[in-house]
Amino acid sequence: MVKRIILPERISEKLDLLVRLDQECSGILLYRKTKEDCPIDYMFLTGISGNKKAIPERERENLIKKFYFENPDYSGIDFHTHSALNIQKYGKKLEDFSKGDLTDIESKLKRDENYLAMLVTPKRKILYGKKAPDLVTGENYPFSEMLDKTIGMHLAYIRNNIKENLEEIYYP
Ligand SMILES: [Zn+2]
């Protein structure tokens, strides 16, 4: 069982940059399902509110499903940000998951009890799940940078293939 999620400094810093934007961002943090301490190896940004260039949902789902299929030791945490601007506008309650966020998370937890979500605000990062593991923001671990590049390349490769063979993809 996952006991600790290790968020390396380099990805923590990326999240800190995203949360400074006025728009809200969402994505997936890919972590390796090791025995207890599970390191996050990659941040996959999937959406920026109001940005039409964000990856369409269907393509994103196909992409990530295929990635998990080919890398069964990986799983993901859905993350999104609440920007400083919105916290200023709508109040401190946005330092936490909103009611809408929680409804969404609960419905996902019903389908998958291991589902994990993370909220990033300028002040903190919170993990939410049925058995939410501890979140440890630490130093970079060995091969962290290399894994980042490898996963990025693999996702780009899958994405190109999906575009070419959208009709032919079959997931067992
Ligand atoms: Zn939210």
py3Dmol code that shows the C-alpha trace and the ligand (Angstrom):
import py3Dmol

protein = """\
ATOM      1  CA  MET A   1       0.000   0.000   0.000  1.00  0.00           C
ATOM      2  CA  VAL A   2       1.166   3.488  -0.820  1.00  0.00           C
ATOM      3  CA  LYS A   3       2.246   5.186   2.390  1.00  0.00           C
ATOM      4  CA  ARG A   4       4.156   8.197   1.197  1.00  0.00           C
ATOM      5  CA  ILE A   5       4.123  10.157  -2.006  1.00  0.00           C
ATOM      6  CA  ILE A   6       7.451  11.805  -2.642  1.00  0.00           C
ATOM      7  CA  LEU A   7       7.180  15.084  -4.502  1.00  0.00           C
ATOM      8  CA  PRO A   8      10.654  16.016  -5.722  1.00  0.00           C
ATOM      9  CA  GLU A   9      11.786  19.602  -5.387  1.00  0.00           C
ATOM     10  CA  ARG A  10      11.942  20.102  -9.174  1.00  0.00           C
ATOM     11  CA  ILE A  11       8.246  19.201  -9.650  1.00  0.00           C
ATOM     12  CA  SER A  12       7.197  21.059  -6.526  1.00  0.00           C
ATOM     13  CA  GLU A  13       8.839  24.157  -8.037  1.00  0.00           C
ATOM     14  CA  LYS A  14       6.930  23.683 -11.303  1.00  0.00           C
ATOM     15  CA  LEU A  15       3.662  23.519  -9.372  1.00  0.00           C
ATOM     16  CA  ASP A  16       4.641  26.673  -7.487  1.00  0.00           C
ATOM     17  CA  LEU A  17       5.092  28.446 -10.812  1.00  0.00           C
ATOM     18  CA  LEU A  18       1.734  27.246 -12.169  1.00  0.00           C
ATOM     19  CA  VAL A  19      -0.115  28.462  -9.108  1.00  0.00           C
ATOM     20  CA  ARG A  20       1.186  31.979  -9.732  1.00  0.00           C
ATOM     21  CA  LEU A  21      -0.755  32.174 -12.999  1.00  0.00           C
ATOM     22  CA  ASP A  22      -4.149  33.866 -12.892  1.00  0.00           C
ATOM     23  CA  GLN A  23      -5.684  30.906 -14.724  1.00  0.00           C
ATOM     24  CA  GLU A  24      -6.251  27.597 -13.007  1.00  0.00           C
ATOM     25  CA  CYS A  25      -4.232  24.649 -14.223  1.00  0.00           C
ATOM     26  CA  SER A  26      -4.873  20.936 -14.106  1.00  0.00           C
ATOM     27  CA  GLY A  27      -2.902  17.841 -14.877  1.00  0.00           C
ATOM     28  CA  ILE A  28      -1.638  14.505 -13.711  1.00  0.00           C
ATOM     29  CA  LEU A  29       1.349  13.722 -11.523  1.00  0.00           C
ATOM     30  CA  LEU A  30       2.709  10.348 -12.564  1.00  0.00           C
ATOM     31  CA  TYR A  31       4.122   8.353  -9.669  1.00  0.00           C
ATOM     32  CA  ARG A  32       5.838   5.001  -9.457  1.00  0.00           C
ATOM     33  CA  LYS A  33       3.986   2.431  -7.395  1.00  0.00           C
ATOM     34  CA  THR A  34       6.864   1.167  -5.328  1.00  0.00           C
ATOM     35  CA  LYS A  35       6.313  -0.509  -1.985  1.00  0.00           C
ATOM     36  CA  GLU A  36       5.843   2.387   0.395  1.00  0.00           C
ATOM     37  CA  ASP A  37       7.575   5.531  -0.793  1.00  0.00           C
ATOM     38  CA  CYS A  38       6.212   6.403  -4.205  1.00  0.00           C
ATOM     39  CA  PRO A  39       8.147   9.050  -6.102  1.00  0.00           C
ATOM     40  CA  ILE A  40       6.418  11.388  -8.510  1.00  0.00           C
ATOM     41  CA  ASP A  41       8.482  11.270 -11.693  1.00  0.00           C
ATOM     42  CA  TYR A  42       6.532  13.469 -14.057  1.00  0.00           C
ATOM     43  CA  MET A  43       4.121  16.352 -14.191  1.00  0.00           C
ATOM     44  CA  PHE A  44       1.725  16.119 -17.121  1.00  0.00           C
ATOM     45  CA  LEU A  45      -0.067  19.427 -17.651  1.00  0.00           C
ATOM     46  CA  THR A  46      -3.421  18.841 -19.333  1.00  0.00           C
ATOM     47  CA  GLY A  47      -5.358  22.055 -18.974  1.00  0.00           C
ATOM     48  CA  ILE A  48      -5.161  25.773 -18.349  1.00  0.00           C
ATOM     49  CA  SER A  49      -8.539  27.408 -17.863  1.00  0.00           C
ATOM     50  CA  GLY A  50      -9.577  29.515 -20.829  1.00  0.00           C
ATOM     51  CA  ASN A  51      -6.830  28.047 -23.005  1.00  0.00           C
ATOM     52  CA  LYS A  52      -8.154  26.387 -26.145  1.00  0.00           C
ATOM     53  CA  LYS A  53      -4.822  24.714 -26.776  1.00  0.00           C
ATOM     54  CA  ALA A  54      -5.201  22.340 -23.844  1.00  0.00           C
ATOM     55  CA  ILE A  55      -5.295  18.695 -24.870  1.00  0.00           C
ATOM     56  CA  PRO A  56      -8.892  17.547 -25.558  1.00  0.00           C
ATOM     57  CA  GLU A  57     -10.243  15.201 -22.913  1.00  0.00           C
ATOM     58  CA  ARG A  58     -10.658  12.175 -25.139  1.00  0.00           C
ATOM     59  CA  GLU A  59      -7.141  12.398 -26.495  1.00  0.00           C
ATOM     60  CA  ARG A  60      -5.800  12.894 -22.995  1.00  0.00           C
ATOM     61  CA  GLU A  61      -7.630   9.829 -21.706  1.00  0.00           C
ATOM     62  CA  ASN A  62      -6.368   7.690 -24.554  1.00  0.00           C
ATOM     63  CA  LEU A  63      -2.864   8.940 -24.040  1.00  0.00           C
ATOM     64  CA  ILE A  64      -2.753   8.262 -20.339  1.00  0.00           C
ATOM     65  CA  LYS A  65      -4.503   4.879 -20.602  1.00  0.00           C
ATOM     66  CA  LYS A  66      -1.951   3.766 -23.098  1.00  0.00           C
ATOM     67  CA  PHE A  67       0.862   5.054 -20.914  1.00  0.00           C
ATOM     68  CA  TYR A  68      -0.403   3.050 -17.908  1.00  0.00           C
ATOM     69  CA  PHE A  69      -0.895  -0.004 -20.090  1.00  0.00           C
ATOM     70  CA  GLU A  70       2.715   0.149 -21.234  1.00  0.00           C
ATOM     71  CA  ASN A  71       4.028   1.206 -17.811  1.00  0.00           C
ATOM     72  CA  PRO A  72       1.995  -0.799 -15.310  1.00  0.00           C
ATOM     73  CA  ASP A  73       4.149   0.320 -12.375  1.00  0.00           C
ATOM     74  CA  TYR A  74       2.858   3.878 -12.777  1.00  0.00           C
ATOM     75  CA  SER A  75      -0.256   5.538 -11.486  1.00  0.00           C
ATOM     76  CA  GLY A  76      -1.411   9.139 -11.411  1.00  0.00           C
ATOM     77  CA  ILE A  77      -2.643  11.865  -9.100  1.00  0.00           C
ATOM     78  CA  ASP A  78      -5.100  14.369 -10.607  1.00  0.00           C
ATOM     79  CA  PHE A  79      -3.984  17.829  -9.591  1.00  0.00           C
ATOM     80  CA  HIS A  80      -5.395  21.291 -10.093  1.00  0.00           C
ATOM     81  CA  THR A  81      -4.545  24.752  -8.851  1.00  0.00           C
ATOM     82  CA  HIS A  82      -6.525  27.484  -7.140  1.00  0.00           C
ATOM     83  CA  SER A  83      -4.814  30.691  -8.169  1.00  0.00           C
ATOM     84  CA  ALA A  84      -3.932  33.540  -5.832  1.00  0.00           C
ATOM     85  CA  LEU A  85      -6.217  35.767  -7.900  1.00  0.00           C
ATOM     86  CA  ASN A  86      -9.236  33.522  -7.351  1.00  0.00           C
ATOM     87  CA  ILE A  87      -8.488  33.120  -3.659  1.00  0.00           C
ATOM     88  CA  GLN A  88      -8.413  36.904  -3.419  1.00  0.00           C
ATOM     89  CA  LYS A  89     -11.692  37.133  -5.336  1.00  0.00           C
ATOM     90  CA  TYR A  90     -13.660  34.316  -3.744  1.00  0.00           C
ATOM     91  CA  GLY A  91     -12.127  34.075  -0.343  1.00  0.00           C
ATOM     92  CA  LYS A  92     -10.064  31.788   1.850  1.00  0.00           C
ATOM     93  CA  LYS A  93     -12.390  28.844   1.329  1.00  0.00           C
ATOM     94  CA  LEU A  94     -10.459  28.266  -1.893  1.00  0.00           C
ATOM     95  CA  GLU A  95      -7.420  27.354   0.204  1.00  0.00           C
ATOM     96  CA  ASP A  96      -9.239  24.020   0.277  1.00  0.00           C
ATOM     97  CA  PHE A  97     -10.967  21.771  -2.232  1.00  0.00           C
ATOM     98  CA  SER A  98     -14.245  23.366  -3.332  1.00  0.00           C
ATOM     99  CA  LYS A  99     -17.611  21.620  -2.950  1.00  0.00           C
ATOM    100  CA  GLY A 100     -17.577  20.897  -6.680  1.00  0.00           C
ATOM    101  CA  ASP A 101     -14.073  19.406  -6.398  1.00  0.00           C
ATOM    102  CA  LEU A 102     -15.168  17.141  -3.549  1.00  0.00           C
ATOM    103  CA  THR A 103     -18.280  15.910  -5.372  1.00  0.00           C
ATOM    104  CA  ASP A 104     -16.121  15.043  -8.352  1.00  0.00           C
ATOM    105  CA  ILE A 105     -13.491  13.313  -6.203  1.00  0.00           C
ATOM    106  CA  GLU A 106     -16.089  11.294  -4.283  1.00  0.00           C
ATOM    107  CA  SER A 107     -17.624   9.987  -7.491  1.00  0.00           C
ATOM    108  CA  LYS A 108     -14.176   8.954  -8.736  1.00  0.00           C
ATOM    109  CA  LEU A 109     -13.417   7.279  -5.396  1.00  0.00           C
ATOM    110  CA  LYS A 110     -16.555   5.183  -5.803  1.00  0.00           C
ATOM    111  CA  ARG A 111     -15.153   3.778  -9.025  1.00  0.00           C
ATOM    112  CA  ASP A 112     -11.581   3.465  -7.782  1.00  0.00           C
ATOM    113  CA  GLU A 113     -10.784   3.437  -4.087  1.00  0.00           C
ATOM    114  CA  ASN A 114      -7.135   4.210  -4.801  1.00  0.00           C
ATOM    115  CA  TYR A 115      -7.992   7.427  -6.607  1.00  0.00           C
ATOM    116  CA  LEU A 116      -5.896  10.412  -5.482  1.00  0.00           C
ATOM    117  CA  ALA A 117      -6.322  14.132  -6.053  1.00  0.00           C
ATOM    118  CA  MET A 118      -4.070  17.041  -5.187  1.00  0.00           C
ATOM    119  CA  LEU A 119      -4.933  20.666  -4.740  1.00  0.00           C
ATOM    120  CA  VAL A 120      -2.200  23.254  -5.153  1.00  0.00           C
ATOM    121  CA  THR A 121      -2.654  26.744  -3.710  1.00  0.00           C
ATOM    122  CA  PRO A 122       0.003  29.411  -3.200  1.00  0.00           C
ATOM    123  CA  LYS A 123       0.244  28.308   0.439  1.00  0.00           C
ATOM    124  CA  ARG A 124      -0.022  24.548   0.315  1.00  0.00           C
ATOM    125  CA  LYS A 125      -0.413  21.274  -1.494  1.00  0.00           C
ATOM    126  CA  ILE A 126      -3.055  18.868  -0.211  1.00  0.00           C
ATOM    127  CA  LEU A 127      -3.554  15.227  -1.128  1.00  0.00           C
ATOM    128  CA  TYR A 128      -7.052  13.765  -0.976  1.00  0.00           C
ATOM    129  CA  GLY A 129      -8.119  10.169  -1.227  1.00  0.00           C
ATOM    130  CA  LYS A 130      -9.744   7.365   0.689  1.00  0.00           C
ATOM    131  CA  LYS A 131      -6.466   6.337   2.258  1.00  0.00           C
ATOM    132  CA  ALA A 132      -4.510   9.431   1.376  1.00  0.00           C
ATOM    133  CA  PRO A 133      -0.795   8.805   1.845  1.00  0.00           C
ATOM    134  CA  ASP A 134       1.502  11.386   3.390  1.00  0.00           C
ATOM    135  CA  LEU A 135       2.912  13.918   0.994  1.00  0.00           C
ATOM    136  CA  VAL A 136       6.627  14.485   1.374  1.00  0.00           C
ATOM    137  CA  THR A 137       8.289  17.280  -0.543  1.00  0.00           C
ATOM    138  CA  GLY A 138      11.893  16.359  -0.659  1.00  0.00           C
ATOM    139  CA  GLU A 139      15.108  16.550  -2.475  1.00  0.00           C
ATOM    140  CA  ASN A 140      15.514  15.075  -5.889  1.00  0.00           C
ATOM    141  CA  TYR A 141      16.182  11.331  -5.860  1.00  0.00           C
ATOM    142  CA  PRO A 142      18.512   9.359  -8.125  1.00  0.00           C
ATOM    143  CA  PHE A 143      17.625   9.275 -11.843  1.00  0.00           C
ATOM    144  CA  SER A 144      14.799  11.736 -11.258  1.00  0.00           C
ATOM    145  CA  GLU A 145      15.814  14.005 -14.158  1.00  0.00           C
ATOM    146  CA  MET A 146      16.417  11.092 -16.463  1.00  0.00           C
ATOM    147  CA  LEU A 147      13.012   9.573 -15.723  1.00  0.00           C
ATOM    148  CA  ASP A 148      11.427  12.934 -16.418  1.00  0.00           C
ATOM    149  CA  LYS A 149      12.956  13.030 -19.901  1.00  0.00           C
ATOM    150  CA  THR A 150      12.143   9.385 -20.640  1.00  0.00           C
ATOM    151  CA  ILE A 151       8.494   9.743 -19.660  1.00  0.00           C
ATOM    152  CA  GLY A 152       8.158  12.999 -21.579  1.00  0.00           C
ATOM    153  CA  MET A 153       9.519  11.315 -24.684  1.00  0.00           C
ATOM    154  CA  HIS A 154       7.290   8.292 -24.231  1.00  0.00           C
ATOM    155  CA  LEU A 155       4.173  10.445 -23.865  1.00  0.00           C
ATOM    156  CA  ALA A 156       5.108  12.444 -26.965  1.00  0.00           C
ATOM    157  CA  TYR A 157       5.637   9.213 -28.876  1.00  0.00           C
ATOM    158  CA  ILE A 158       2.267   7.796 -27.817  1.00  0.00           C
ATOM    159  CA  ARG A 159       0.592  11.087 -28.630  1.00  0.00           C
ATOM    160  CA  ASN A 160       1.949  11.101 -32.177  1.00  0.00           C
ATOM    161  CA  ASN A 161       0.798   7.527 -32.646  1.00  0.00           C
ATOM    162  CA  ILE A 162      -2.651   8.274 -31.293  1.00  0.00           C
ATOM    163  CA  LYS A 163      -3.038  11.075 -33.795  1.00  0.00           C
ATOM    164  CA  GLU A 164      -2.022   8.785 -36.638  1.00  0.00           C
ATOM    165  CA  ASN A 165      -4.036   5.734 -35.587  1.00  0.00           C
ATOM    166  CA  LEU A 166      -6.939   7.167 -33.665  1.00  0.00           C
ATOM    167  CA  GLU A 167      -9.332   4.656 -35.200  1.00  0.00           C
ATOM    168  CA  GLU A 168      -7.174   1.612 -34.646  1.00  0.00           C
ATOM    169  CA  ILE A 169      -6.444   1.917 -30.964  1.00  0.00           C
ATOM    170  CA  TYR A 170      -7.743  -0.867 -28.857  1.00  0.00           C
ATOM    171  CA  TYR A 171      -7.429  -1.107 -25.102  1.00  0.00           C
ATOM    172  CA  PRO A 172      -8.028  -4.441 -23.453  1.00  0.00           C
TER     173      PRO A 172
END
"""
ligand_1 = """\
1
ZN
Zn -10.829 23.289 -7.286
"""
view = py3Dmol.view(width=600, height=400)
view.addModel(protein, "pdb")
view.setStyle({"model": 0}, {"cartoon": {"style": "trace"}})
view.addModel(ligand_1, "xyz")
view.setStyle({"model": 1}, {"stick": {}})
view.zoomTo()
view.show()
